[in-house]
Amino acid sequence: MSQDTFQEQLRALIAGYSEKAAAVYSETAPEVLTLLSTQAANRWVEMGCLLAEASAAAAVKYFRESPEILRAFTDRANVEPALEVGLRLASQNYGIALEYFRQCPSILPKIGPRGLWEWACIAADLDRQDYGTAIEYLKSGTQILNHLAPDQLSNWAQLGLVLAQEDRKSKDFLSLEYFRLSPELIGQVASRELHPALLEIALQLAKTSSKLAIEFFKHSPATLAVLNRLQIQYTVLAIAKTLAEVAPSVVPEFIGHSVEALTLAEGSLIQFQQW
């Protein structure tokens, strides 16, 4: 089969859902098909058809943006796995599938093809709570992985999901704020070994109150930056973790006064712990 015939067959599939999307496909296909294997090209068109069936506008954006997105893949072997996950996501939830595809080239090197489905599933779960939060989560993924190890991504995402579930009841937007701010906030904590504890404490607090969790998460990085000795930072977080389990409402106050308390204790960890 010639390349022209193959291209026309794929165009006909898309036109069955949206002529506008098919027209944009015709503009971009000559470049895109040179970047993809036959199997990957079929997956690319299938995903476009799923988007066109749900939203012609989404499909038009998808085909128009595809050349730039596909050129950004550092390893072309990852394109087909990314599209496979995209197909599954689009069949369940077309609204976030396009943003997922946009972010794939930058996040894939960090989490690998095996991590894509979990990442996409969390986006779908968030979208059931709030579309904007799901989009912010996808956009923040690459940034947060500049600071977190891939195996910490789940806790980071889980905290946002808990906040999103509460937002739906309270009509707040704490989860959106969390995903938007968390890369910068976690980046303020220079010691990567402290990041898991930060997330664990915030997640524990979120079980009691979303506002407690976000208050802790917003203010603790600045406090830890002032407490620039790793041993002191560990001690503060260890106490905060215990308090989060037995008296969660006092954790933000404890964090807020820890610098002052350590100053009064003249840096003595024994006196601080007694306090």
C-alpha positions as CSV (number, residue, x, y, z in Angstrom):
1,M,0.0,0.0,0.0
2,S,1.4,3.4,-0.9
3,Q,1.8,6.1,1.7
4,D,-0.8,8.3,0.0
5,T,-3.4,5.5,0.0
6,F,-2.6,4.7,3.7
7,Q,-3.0,8.4,4.5
8,E,-6.4,8.7,2.7
9,Q,-7.7,5.6,4.4
10,L,-6.9,7.1,7.8
11,R,-8.5,10.4,6.8
12,A,-11.7,8.6,5.8
13,L,-11.9,7.1,9.3
14,I,-11.6,10.6,10.9
15,A,-14.0,12.2,8.5
16,G,-16.7,9.7,9.7
17,Y,-16.6,11.6,13.0
18,S,-15.6,15.2,12.1
19,E,-14.8,16.7,8.7
20,K,-13.0,19.6,10.4
21,A,-10.7,17.2,12.3
22,A,-10.1,15.3,9.1
23,A,-9.1,18.5,7.3
24,V,-6.5,19.3,10.0
25,Y,-5.3,15.7,9.9
26,S,-4.6,16.2,6.2
27,E,-2.4,19.2,6.9
28,T,-0.4,17.5,9.6
29,A,-0.3,13.8,8.5
30,P,2.5,14.2,5.9
31,E,4.9,15.1,8.7
32,V,3.5,13.0,11.5
33,L,3.4,9.8,9.5
34,T,7.1,10.1,8.8
35,L,7.7,10.1,12.6
36,L,5.6,7.0,13.4
37,S,5.6,3.3,12.7
38,T,2.5,1.9,11.0
39,Q,1.2,0.6,14.3
40,A,1.8,3.9,16.1
41,A,0.1,5.8,13.2
42,N,-3.0,3.6,13.6
43,R,-3.0,4.3,17.3
44,W,-2.6,8.1,16.7
45,V,-5.6,8.1,14.4
46,E,-7.7,5.9,16.7
47,M,-7.1,8.4,19.5
48,G,-8.0,11.3,17.3
49,C,-11.3,9.5,16.3
50,L,-12.2,8.9,20.0
51,L,-11.6,12.6,20.6
52,A,-13.6,13.6,17.5
53,E,-16.5,11.4,18.5
54,A,-16.8,13.3,21.8
55,S,-15.6,16.7,20.7
56,A,-14.6,18.0,17.3
57,A,-12.8,20.9,18.8
58,A,-10.6,18.6,21.0
59,A,-9.8,16.5,17.9
60,V,-8.9,19.6,15.9
61,K,-6.5,20.7,18.6
62,Y,-5.1,17.2,18.9
63,F,-4.2,16.8,15.2
64,R,-3.0,20.4,15.0
65,E,-0.6,20.0,17.9
66,S,0.5,16.5,17.2
67,P,3.6,17.3,15.1
68,E,5.2,19.5,17.8
69,I,4.2,17.0,20.5
70,L,5.6,14.0,18.7
71,R,8.9,15.7,17.8
72,A,9.4,16.3,21.5
73,F,9.6,12.6,22.3
74,T,13.2,11.9,23.0
75,D,12.7,8.1,22.4
76,R,10.3,7.3,19.5
77,A,9.9,3.8,20.9
78,N,7.8,5.4,23.7
79,V,5.3,7.0,21.3
80,E,3.2,3.8,20.8
81,P,3.0,3.0,24.6
82,A,2.0,6.6,25.2
83,L,-0.8,6.4,22.6
84,E,-2.0,3.1,24.0
85,V,-2.5,4.7,27.4
86,G,-4.0,7.7,25.7
87,L,-6.5,5.5,23.9
88,R,-7.6,3.9,27.2
89,L,-7.9,7.3,28.8
90,A,-9.8,8.9,25.9
91,S,-12.3,6.0,25.9
92,Q,-13.1,6.7,29.5
93,N,-12.6,10.4,29.7
94,Y,-11.9,12.4,26.6
95,G,-11.6,15.8,28.4
96,I,-8.2,15.3,29.8
97,A,-6.8,13.0,27.1
98,L,-5.4,15.9,25.1
99,E,-3.6,17.4,28.1
100,Y,-2.2,14.0,28.9
101,F,-0.8,13.7,25.4
102,R,0.8,17.2,25.6
103,Q,2.6,16.3,28.8
104,C,3.8,12.8,27.7
105,P,7.1,13.8,26.1
106,S,8.4,15.6,29.2
107,I,7.1,13.1,31.9
108,L,7.9,9.9,30.1
109,P,11.7,10.1,30.7
110,K,11.0,10.5,34.4
111,I,8.4,7.7,35.0
112,G,8.8,5.4,32.1
113,P,6.1,3.7,30.0
114,R,5.1,1.5,33.0
115,G,4.3,4.6,35.1
116,L,2.0,6.2,32.5
117,W,-1.2,4.3,33.2
118,E,-1.1,5.1,37.0
119,W,-0.4,8.7,36.2
120,A,-3.3,8.8,33.7
121,C,-5.7,7.0,36.1
122,I,-5.1,9.5,38.8
123,A,-5.9,12.3,36.3
124,A,-9.2,10.6,35.5
125,D,-10.0,10.2,39.2
126,L,-9.3,13.9,39.7
127,D,-11.4,14.9,36.7
128,R,-14.4,13.2,38.3
129,Q,-14.0,15.7,41.1
130,D,-13.0,18.7,39.1
131,Y,-11.8,19.1,35.5
132,G,-9.5,22.1,36.3
133,T,-7.7,20.2,39.1
134,A,-7.1,17.3,36.8
135,I,-5.5,19.6,34.2
136,E,-3.3,21.3,36.8
137,Y,-2.2,17.9,38.1
138,L,-1.1,16.8,34.6
139,K,0.7,20.1,34.0
140,S,2.5,19.9,37.4
141,G,3.7,16.3,36.9
142,T,7.0,17.2,35.2
143,Q,7.8,20.0,37.6
144,I,7.2,18.0,40.7
145,L,9.4,15.2,39.5
146,N,12.3,17.7,39.4
147,H,12.0,17.5,43.2
148,L,10.4,14.1,44.0
149,A,11.6,10.6,43.2
150,P,9.1,8.7,40.9
151,D,8.1,6.4,43.8
152,Q,6.9,9.5,45.7
153,L,4.6,10.6,42.9
154,S,1.8,8.4,44.2
155,N,1.7,10.1,47.7
156,W,1.9,13.5,46.1
157,A,-1.0,12.7,43.8
158,Q,-3.0,11.0,46.6
159,L,-2.9,14.1,48.7
160,G,-4.3,16.1,45.8
161,L,-7.0,13.6,45.3
162,V,-8.1,13.7,49.0
163,L,-8.2,17.5,48.8
164,A,-10.2,17.3,45.6
165,Q,-12.8,15.0,47.2
166,E,-13.2,17.5,50.1
167,D,-13.3,20.4,47.7
168,R,-16.4,18.9,46.1
169,K,-18.2,18.9,49.4
170,S,-17.0,22.3,50.7
171,K,-16.8,24.1,47.3
172,D,-13.2,25.1,48.0
173,F,-10.4,24.9,45.5
174,L,-7.6,23.7,47.8
175,S,-6.6,20.8,45.5
176,L,-6.1,23.2,42.5
177,E,-4.0,25.5,44.7
178,Y,-2.0,22.5,46.0
179,F,-1.1,21.2,42.5
180,R,-0.3,24.7,41.3
181,L,2.0,25.5,44.3
182,S,3.5,22.2,45.3
183,P,6.4,22.1,42.9
184,E,7.7,25.5,44.1
185,L,7.0,24.6,47.8
186,I,8.7,21.2,47.8
187,G,11.5,22.8,45.8
188,Q,12.2,25.0,48.8
189,V,13.1,22.0,50.9
190,A,16.7,21.3,49.7
191,S,17.0,17.9,51.5
192,R,15.2,15.4,49.3
193,E,15.1,12.9,52.1
194,L,12.6,15.1,53.9
195,H,10.1,15.1,51.1
196,P,8.4,11.8,51.9
197,A,7.8,12.9,55.5
198,L,6.2,16.2,54.3
199,L,3.8,14.4,52.1
200,E,3.0,11.7,54.7
201,I,2.2,14.4,57.4
202,A,0.0,16.4,55.0
203,L,-1.8,13.3,53.9
204,Q,-2.5,12.4,57.5
205,L,-3.8,15.9,58.2
206,A,-6.0,15.8,55.2
207,K,-7.9,12.9,56.7
208,T,-9.0,15.4,59.4
209,S,-9.1,18.7,57.5
210,S,-8.1,19.8,54.1
211,K,-7.4,23.3,55.4
212,L,-5.1,21.9,58.0
213,A,-3.2,19.9,55.4
214,I,-2.8,22.8,53.0
215,E,-1.8,25.2,55.8
216,F,0.9,22.8,56.9
217,F,2.1,22.2,53.3
218,K,2.3,25.9,52.5
219,H,4.2,27.0,55.6
220,S,6.4,24.1,56.6
221,P,9.0,24.5,53.7
222,A,9.8,28.0,54.8
223,T,10.2,26.9,58.4
224,L,12.5,24.0,57.4
225,A,14.6,26.3,55.3
226,V,15.3,28.5,58.4
227,L,16.0,25.3,60.4
228,N,19.0,24.6,58.2
229,R,20.5,21.7,60.1
230,L,19.2,18.3,58.8
231,Q,19.0,16.8,62.3
232,I,16.8,19.6,63.5
233,Q,14.6,19.4,60.4
234,Y,14.2,15.6,61.0
235,T,13.3,16.2,64.6
236,V,10.6,18.9,63.8
237,L,9.0,16.6,61.2
238,A,9.1,13.6,63.5
239,I,7.2,15.5,66.2
240,A,4.8,16.9,63.6
241,K,4.1,13.4,62.3
242,T,3.3,12.2,65.8
243,L,1.1,15.2,66.4
244,A,-0.7,14.7,63.1
245,E,-1.8,11.3,64.4
246,V,-2.9,12.3,67.9
247,A,-3.7,16.1,67.8
248,P,-3.8,17.2,64.1
249,S,-5.2,20.6,64.8
250,V,-2.1,21.8,66.6
251,V,0.4,20.8,63.8
252,P,0.4,24.2,62.0
253,E,0.8,26.0,65.3
254,F,3.7,23.7,66.2
255,I,5.4,24.3,62.9
256,G,4.8,28.1,63.2
257,H,6.4,28.3,66.6
258,S,9.2,25.8,66.2
259,V,11.8,28.3,65.1
260,E,11.0,30.5,68.1
261,A,11.1,27.5,70.4
262,L,14.5,26.3,69.2
263,T,15.8,29.9,69.6
264,L,14.6,29.9,73.2
265,A,16.1,26.4,73.7
266,E,19.4,27.8,72.3
267,G,19.4,25.1,69.7
268,S,19.2,22.2,72.2
269,L,17.2,19.4,70.6
270,I,16.6,17.8,74.1
271,Q,15.0,21.0,75.4
272,F,13.0,21.4,72.2
273,Q,11.7,17.9,72.4
274,Q,10.7,18.4,76.0
275,W,8.8,21.6,75.0
